[in-house]
Amino acid sequence: MPDYKLGKDDPHYIEDYGSGPWCTLCSEHTNGHVWSMFKSLLLSFEKIRKTAEVERILQYLNKDGNYIKVRYPVATSHLKHYFENHGGLRSDPEDIFYEKKAMQYFMDVSLDLNTIFNRELIKAKRFCEKISLSNPPEKWYDITSSSVGQGNFIRSNEDLFLAIGGYQFWGKGKLYYKEVASSLKAFYFYDKFGRTHNRARYQYQLIFEFVLFDRYNWNKGQRVGLLSPVTDNDFGRYHQLGLAREYNIWGKFSEQYTWLEGTI
């Protein structure tokens, strides 16, 4: 689980380009040799065949009432986006962004994600109380994870596992705290210089943001997908031929939390 620090920058996260750069097989350059020209011809035939396959796959995925679409709605949506997201000659694909409502649904159907979120929130709150011992109140502080954590939907939700699988996560937020006017000055603590202080209890206000990140990609040698027995190698080939495109998935859940010192 990530630790927290003062700051606002996201921690380092990894974009796993499973099938490599996009459109690496869009064209085969020939050098005039017979074998090179033959390979180029084979690639052209493969692209024609794969284009027809993509059309059939999308027709099936868009068909109302099919089992996969009903049983795995999020995974179906992500797979459709993969095939519809090549964007012609655009330099960047269109990522998927999930805001609070969708992230709340993910936490409702995945006990593991819900547990991770609650642990991160508690760690962030404890860090807030820790820094308040040596930093003055009544001003805003930025906090962020010092590193990313790793999660996986494999045990908690089959739809989200097929849609996302493993993911990286971290937390960040904006903190404000002040003494509670009605509270007695009965909180004793030591500052970083070893000096003793007494003051009223602090009230904390934290605008906390939980971030989830994953790269929708296909890794060689794996077989995890909706359309079995199609392998990751097969799906990755569409990306290499420019008929589909890998992309990033972002999820962000933001909420404001208020609590009194010592009540976590």
GIDA-V547972 format. One record per residue. N is the residue number from 1. RES is the residue in three letters. NEAR is the number of other ideal C-beta (glycine too) atoms within 12 Angstrom. D_CENTER is the distance of its C-alpha to the mean C-alpha in Angstrom with 1 decimal. Layout:
{{N/RES/NEAR/D_CENTER} {N/RES/NEAR/D_CENTER}}
This chain:
{{1/MET/25/15.4} {2/PRO/30/15.0} {3/ASP/21/18.1} {4/TYR/35/18.6} {5/LYS/25/20.7} {6/LEU/24/22.2} {7/GLY/20/20.4} {8/LYS/19/17.9} {9/ASP/15/16.1} {10/ASP/23/12.5} {11/PRO/25/12.9} {12/HIS/15/12.8} {13/TYR/24/9.7} {14/ILE/18/10.5} {15/GLU/20/10.2} {16/ASP/22/12.0} {17/TYR/23/14.5} {18/GLY/31/15.7} {19/SER/34/18.6} {20/GLY/19/19.4} {21/PRO/18/20.1} {22/TRP/31/20.5} {23/CYS/26/24.0} {24/THR/19/25.7} {25/LEU/26/28.2} {26/CYS/24/28.8} {27/SER/15/32.3} {28/GLU/22/34.5} {29/HIS/14/36.9} {30/THR/17/40.3} {31/ASN/11/43.0} {32/GLY/9/45.9} {33/HIS/11/46.2} {34/VAL/11/46.6} {35/TRP/13/43.8} {36/SER/15/41.3} {37/MET/16/42.5} {38/PHE/14/42.2} {39/LYS/19/38.6} {40/SER/22/37.8} {41/LEU/16/39.6} {42/LEU/17/37.7} {43/LEU/25/34.4} {44/SER/20/35.6} {45/PHE/16/36.6} {46/GLU/24/33.3} {47/LYS/25/31.4} {48/ILE/16/33.8} {49/ARG/18/33.3} {50/LYS/30/29.4} {51/THR/21/29.6} {52/ALA/16/31.6} {53/GLU/24/29.2} {54/VAL/33/26.2} {55/GLU/19/28.5} {56/ARG/17/29.4} {57/ILE/30/25.9} {58/LEU/26/24.9} {59/GLN/16/28.2} {60/TYR/22/27.4} {61/LEU/29/23.8} {62/ASN/19/25.3} {63/LYS/16/28.2} {64/ASP/12/28.6} {65/GLY/10/28.9} {66/ASN/18/27.8} {67/TYR/15/26.7} {68/ILE/28/23.3} {69/LYS/23/22.4} {70/VAL/15/23.7} {71/ARG/17/22.4} {72/TYR/27/18.8} {73/PRO/25/18.1} {74/VAL/34/14.3} {75/ALA/31/14.6} {76/THR/30/17.5} {77/SER/28/15.9} {78/HIS/36/13.2} {79/LEU/38/16.2} {80/LYS/30/18.3} {81/HIS/28/15.9} {82/TYR/43/16.0} {83/PHE/37/19.8} {84/GLU/25/20.3} {85/ASN/31/18.1} {86/HIS/29/20.4} {87/GLY/22/21.8} {88/GLY/16/25.1} {89/LEU/12/25.5} {90/ARG/14/22.8} {91/SER/11/21.4} {92/ASP/15/17.7} {93/PRO/31/15.9} {94/GLU/21/14.5} {95/ASP/23/10.8} {96/ILE/30/9.6} {97/PHE/19/8.9} {98/TYR/32/9.0} {99/GLU/20/11.3} {100/LYS/21/13.2} {101/LYS/15/15.1} {102/ALA/26/12.6} {103/MET/32/10.5} {104/GLN/21/14.0} {105/TYR/21/14.7} {106/PHE/37/11.9} {107/MET/32/13.4} {108/ASP/17/16.8} {109/VAL/22/16.5} {110/SER/31/14.7} {111/LEU/18/16.8} {112/ASP/27/14.7} {113/LEU/37/11.6} {114/ASN/25/14.5} {115/THR/19/16.1} {116/ILE/35/13.3} {117/PHE/36/13.0} {118/ASN/23/16.8} {119/ARG/21/17.2} {120/GLU/39/15.1} {121/LEU/34/17.1} {122/ILE/23/20.3} {123/LYS/30/19.6} {124/ALA/41/19.0} {125/LYS/33/22.2} {126/ARG/26/24.2} {127/PHE/35/23.2} {128/CYS/39/24.4} {129/GLU/31/27.7} {130/LYS/26/28.1} {131/ILE/29/28.0} {132/SER/35/30.3} {133/LEU/26/33.0} {134/SER/18/33.4} {135/ASN/23/32.2} {136/PRO/18/34.2} {137/PRO/28/33.3} {138/GLU/16/33.1} {139/LYS/15/30.7} {140/TRP/21/26.9} {141/TYR/31/24.7} {142/ASP/28/21.2} {143/ILE/41/19.2} {144/THR/31/16.0} {145/SER/35/14.6} {146/SER/23/16.6} {147/SER/20/14.1} {148/VAL/29/10.7} {149/GLY/31/10.8} {150/GLN/22/10.1} {151/GLY/38/9.8} {152/ASN/23/10.9} {153/PHE/35/12.1} {154/ILE/20/15.3} {155/ARG/16/17.6} {156/SER/24/16.6} {157/ASN/29/15.9} {158/GLU/22/17.0} {159/ASP/28/15.6} {160/LEU/39/12.0} {161/PHE/29/12.7} {162/LEU/27/14.2} {163/ALA/38/11.5} {164/ILE/42/8.4} {165/GLY/34/10.4} {166/GLY/31/9.0} {167/TYR/38/5.6} {168/GLN/33/5.8} {169/PHE/42/6.4} {170/TRP/40/9.3} {171/GLY/47/11.7} {172/LYS/35/14.2} {173/GLY/39/17.1} {174/LYS/26/20.6} {175/LEU/39/23.5} {176/TYR/25/27.2} {177/TYR/34/29.9} {178/LYS/23/33.6} {179/GLU/24/36.6} {180/VAL/23/37.6} {181/ALA/12/41.1} {182/SER/10/42.4} {183/SER/18/41.4} {184/LEU/13/44.0} {185/LYS/16/43.6} {186/ALA/15/43.2} {187/PHE/24/40.0} {188/TYR/15/41.0} {189/PHE/23/38.8} {190/TYR/13/39.2} {191/ASP/17/37.7} {192/LYS/12/36.8} {193/PHE/10/40.5} {194/GLY/10/41.6} {195/ARG/12/43.2} {196/THR/12/43.4} {197/HIS/21/42.4} {198/ASN/16/42.7} {199/ARG/24/41.1} {200/ALA/21/40.0} {201/ARG/27/36.8} {202/TYR/35/33.6} {203/GLN/28/31.5} {204/TYR/38/27.9} {205/GLN/26/25.7} {206/LEU/39/22.0} {207/ILE/26/19.5} {208/PHE/37/16.3} {209/GLU/33/12.7} {210/PHE/43/9.9} {211/VAL/36/6.5} {212/LEU/42/3.2} {213/PHE/34/1.5} {214/ASP/36/4.0} {215/ARG/31/7.5} {216/TYR/43/9.7} {217/ASN/36/12.8} {218/TRP/33/16.0} {219/ASN/24/17.5} {220/LYS/20/21.2} {221/GLY/12/23.1} {222/GLN/20/20.7} {223/ARG/19/21.4} {224/VAL/29/18.5} {225/GLY/31/18.6} {226/LEU/32/20.2} {227/LEU/30/23.3} {228/SER/14/24.9} {229/PRO/12/26.8} {230/VAL/23/24.9} {231/THR/19/23.2} {232/ASP/27/20.1} {233/ASN/21/22.9} {234/ASP/28/24.2} {235/PHE/38/20.9} {236/GLY/34/20.2} {237/ARG/29/23.7} {238/TYR/42/23.0} {239/HIS/38/20.5} {240/GLN/33/23.2} {241/LEU/33/25.8} {242/GLY/31/24.0} {243/LEU/35/24.0} {244/ALA/37/20.2} {245/ARG/39/17.3} {246/GLU/40/13.9} {247/TYR/35/11.1} {248/ASN/32/7.6} {249/ILE/40/5.3} {250/TRP/30/4.3} {251/GLY/39/5.4} {252/LYS/29/8.2} {253/PHE/34/11.2} {254/SER/24/14.3} {255/GLU/24/17.6} {256/GLN/18/20.9} {257/TYR/29/22.6} {258/THR/21/26.2} {259/TRP/25/28.2} {260/LEU/22/31.3} {261/GLU/28/31.6} {262/GLY/18/32.1} {263/THR/16/30.7} {264/ILE/19/27.3}}
